[in-house]
């Protein structure tokens, strides 16, 4: 894991100590699409051993941010580092450190789950025997063993999501980057995967997790960043966000205060014409 050595001024004789650098660092990152500024001067980090939630209304810049972290988009300004590697300058080194599940789990429709996992495992240099055993184990646990060699183009969205999650977990990366990972999953699988997120962090790895399911985020995330119109409007634990918002409520209530969202009950009455 990426680390650095610093002098601790408070230790006897300034002895050197090893400190863990963040797994992910965004340094004043901006991304522009023509005249639209999708992400504006975003600075945050994701630390080892935490589940980090990236939240925001539709169009707030969440997916653009995770695509930059995954190396699928280059920042217009600033730097994205994964385990100390600049994603723009060393994309392969950065990608080896993470597993990425995009929103909607896009996959090659003509390839089977087994073939997808073989592709991922070989790209990560896994031993072939270990790769085959681990692929079978993951797909069996996720309930796909009966369709392991069937093209994923025939799968439902939820089944594709399971296959994509297996691909992300296969090389056991230090960082999981998950964009709406529970979308389309059945309730039992979603419950299992929430436990996986916590276990991944407790093993010293990290999860960067975007979701609109704020009740789930509140239960599984250690820290959160809230974006609104591409800007960071809140960062920290739920208690930190409550303090910033001046709102002693649920994450949903804090989120509404920080993003200046309309009261949901009032909006519902307007939709119904009451």
C-alpha positions in Angstrom: 0.0 0.0 0.0 1.2 3.5 -0.8 2.8 5.1 2.2 5.2 7.9 3.1 7.7 8.6 5.8 7.5 11.9 7.8 9.2 13.4 10.8 6.9 13.5 13.9 7.8 16.8 15.7 6.1 15.6 18.8 8.0 12.3 19.1 11.4 12.1 20.9 14.1 13.6 18.7 11.6 13.8 15.8 11.7 10.1 15.1 10.4 9.1 11.6 7.0 7.6 11.5 5.2 5.9 8.6 1.8 7.4 7.7 -0.7 6.0 5.3 -1.4 8.2 2.3 -5.0 8.2 1.0 -5.9 5.6 -1.5 -7.6 8.2 -3.6 -6.8 12.0 -3.8 -8.6 14.5 -5.9 -6.7 17.8 -6.0 -8.7 20.8 -7.2 -10.3 18.6 -9.9 -12.5 20.2 -12.5 -14.2 18.7 -15.6 -15.8 20.7 -18.3 -18.0 19.5 -21.2 -18.0 22.4 -23.7 -19.6 25.2 -21.8 -20.9 23.0 -18.9 -18.7 22.8 -15.8 -19.7 19.4 -14.5 -17.2 19.2 -11.6 -15.7 22.4 -10.1 -12.5 22.5 -8.1 -13.2 19.2 -6.2 -10.8 18.3 -3.5 -11.3 15.2 -1.3 -9.6 11.9 -0.3 -10.6 8.3 0.3 -8.7 6.6 3.1 -7.8 3.0 3.7 -10.3 1.1 5.8 -13.4 3.2 5.0 -16.6 3.1 3.0 -16.8 6.5 1.4 -20.1 7.7 0.0 -20.3 10.2 -2.9 -23.7 11.8 -3.0 -25.6 14.4 -4.9 -28.8 15.2 -6.8 -29.0 14.1 -10.5 -26.5 16.1 -12.5 -24.3 17.0 -9.6 -21.1 15.5 -11.0 -21.0 12.1 -9.2 -20.7 9.9 -12.2 -18.2 12.3 -13.9 -16.1 12.1 -10.7 -16.0 8.3 -10.5 -15.3 8.1 -14.2 -12.3 10.4 -13.7 -11.1 8.2 -10.8 -11.5 5.1 -12.9 -9.4 6.7 -15.7 -12.3 6.9 -18.2 -12.3 10.7 -18.3 -9.4 13.1 -18.0 -9.8 16.1 -15.7 -9.9 19.5 -17.4 -7.8 20.8 -14.5 -6.4 19.4 -11.3 -5.1 15.9 -10.5 -6.6 12.5 -9.6 -4.2 10.1 -7.7 -4.9 6.4 -7.0 -2.4 4.9 -4.6 0.0 7.8 -5.4 -0.3 7.2 -9.2 -1.6 10.1 -11.3 -4.5 8.6 -13.3 -3.8 10.9 -16.3 -0.1 10.1 -16.4 -0.1 6.4 -15.3 -3.5 5.1 -16.1 -2.6 1.4 -16.0 -0.9 1.6 -12.6 -3.9 3.4 -11.2 -6.4 0.9 -12.8 -4.6 -2.1 -11.3 -5.4 -0.7 -7.8 -9.2 -0.6 -8.3 -12.2 -2.5 -9.3 -14.9 -0.4 -11.0 -18.7 -1.1 -11.5 -20.3 1.6 -13.6 -23.9 2.5 -13.3 -26.0 0.1 -15.3 -23.2 -2.6 -15.4 -22.4 -2.3 -19.1 -20.7 -5.5 -20.3 -19.8 -7.2 -23.6 -23.2 -8.8 -24.6 -21.6 -11.7 -26.5 -19.4 -12.8 -23.6 -20.4 -15.0 -20.7 -19.8 -14.3 -17.0 -16.9 -16.8 -17.0 -15.3 -15.0 -20.0 -15.7 -11.6 -18.4 -13.9 -12.8 -15.3 -11.2 -14.6 -17.3 -10.6 -11.3 -19.1 -10.3 -9.3 -15.8 -8.2 -11.9 -14.1 -5.7 -12.2 -17.0 -5.4 -8.4 -17.2 -4.4 -8.5 -13.5 -1.9 -11.3 -14.1 -3.7 -13.8 -11.9 -2.6 -17.4 -11.9 -4.8 -19.4 -14.3 -5.8 -22.1 -11.8 -6.6 -19.5 -9.1 -8.5 -17.5 -11.6 -10.8 -20.3 -12.7 -11.4 -21.4 -9.1 -12.1 -17.9 -7.8 -14.4 -17.1 -10.8 -16.5 -20.2 -10.2 -16.7 -19.5 -6.5 -17.8 -15.9 -7.0 -20.4 -16.7 -9.6 -21.7 -19.6 -7.5 -22.1 -17.4 -4.4 -24.0 -14.8 -6.6 -26.4 -17.4 -7.9 -25.1 -17.4 -11.5 -23.5 -20.9 -11.6 -26.3 -22.2 -13.8 -25.7 -19.6 -16.4 -21.9 -19.2 -16.1 -21.3 -19.8 -19.9 -24.4 -18.0 -21.2 -23.9 -14.6 -23.0 -24.7 -11.7 -20.6 -26.7 -10.1 -23.4 -29.5 -12.5 -22.4 -29.4 -11.4 -18.7 -31.6 -9.1 -16.8 -30.1 -5.9 -15.4 -29.9 -7.5 -11.9 -28.0 -10.5 -13.3 -25.6 -8.3 -15.2 -25.0 -6.3 -12.0 -24.1 -9.5 -10.2 -21.6 -10.5 -13.0 -20.1 -7.0 -12.9 -19.7 -7.1 -9.1 -17.9 -10.5 -9.5 -15.5 -8.9 -12.0 -14.8 -6.0 -9.6 -14.2 -8.4 -6.6 -12.1 -11.0 -8.5 -8.6 -9.4 -8.3 -9.3 -8.2 -4.7 -8.2 -4.6 -5.4 -7.3 -2.1 -2.7 -10.2 0.1 -3.9 -13.7 -0.7 -5.1 -15.4 2.2 -7.1 -19.1 1.4 -7.3 -21.6 3.6 -9.1 -25.1 2.7 -7.9 -24.0 -0.9 -7.2 -27.3 -2.1 -5.7 -29.4 -1.0 -8.7 -31.3 -4.0 -10.0 -30.2 -6.4 -7.3 -32.8 -8.6 -5.6 -33.3 -7.9 -1.8 -31.2 -10.9 -0.6 -28.3 -10.1 -2.8 -28.4 -6.4 -1.9 -28.3 -7.3 1.8 -25.3 -9.6 1.2 -23.5 -6.9 -0.7 -24.0 -4.3 2.0 -22.2 -6.7 4.3 -19.4 -7.0 1.7 -18.9 -3.3 1.6 -18.3 -3.2 5.4 -16.1 -6.3 5.3 -14.0 -4.8 2.5 -13.2 -1.7 4.5 -12.7 -3.7 7.7 -10.0 -5.7 5.9 -8.1 -2.4 5.4 -9.3 -1.8 1.8 -11.6 1.0 0.7 -14.9 1.5 -1.1 -16.0 4.6 -3.0 -19.7 4.3 -3.3 -22.3 6.4 -5.1 -26.0 5.9 -4.4 -29.3 7.6 -4.2 -30.3 5.2 -1.4 -29.5 7.5 1.4 -30.8 5.2 4.1 -28.3 2.6 3.0 -25.5 5.1 2.7 -26.2 6.3 6.3 -25.8 2.7 7.5 -22.7 1.6 5.7 -20.6 4.7 5.0 -17.9 6.1 7.4 -17.6 9.4 5.6 -19.5 11.1 2.8 -19.1 13.9 0.3 -22.1 15.8 -1.0 -21.9 17.5 -4.4 -24.4 20.0 -5.8 -24.0 21.5 -9.3 -20.4 20.2 -9.4 -19.3 21.8 -6.2 -18.5 20.1 -2.8 -21.1 21.3 -0.3 -20.4 18.8 2.5 -17.7 16.4 3.6 -17.2 14.2 6.6 -19.1 11.9 8.9 -22.8 12.2 9.4 -22.1 14.2 12.5 -19.8 16.5 10.5 -22.5 17.0 7.9 -25.2 17.7 10.5 -23.0 20.4 12.0 -22.4 22.0 8.6 -26.1 21.9 7.7 -27.3 23.0 11.1 -29.7 20.0 10.8 -30.0 17.3 13.5 -31.8 14.7 11.4 -31.3 11.8 9.1 -28.9 11.9 6.2 -31.9 12.5 3.9 -32.8 15.6 5.9 -29.1 16.8 6.0 -28.8 16.1 2.3 -31.9 18.2 1.5 -30.6 21.1 3.6 -27.1 21.1 2.0 -28.4 20.8 -1.5 -31.3 23.2 -0.9 -33.8 20.6 -2.1 -37.5 21.3 -2.1 -39.4 19.8 0.8 -40.5 16.4 -0.5 -44.0 16.6 1.0 -44.6 20.0 -0.6 -43.2 18.7 -4.0 -45.6 15.7 -3.8 -48.6 18.0 -3.2 -47.5 20.1 -6.2 -47.2 17.0 -8.4 -50.6 15.8 -7.4 -52.1 19.3 -8.0 -53.2 19.7 -4.3 
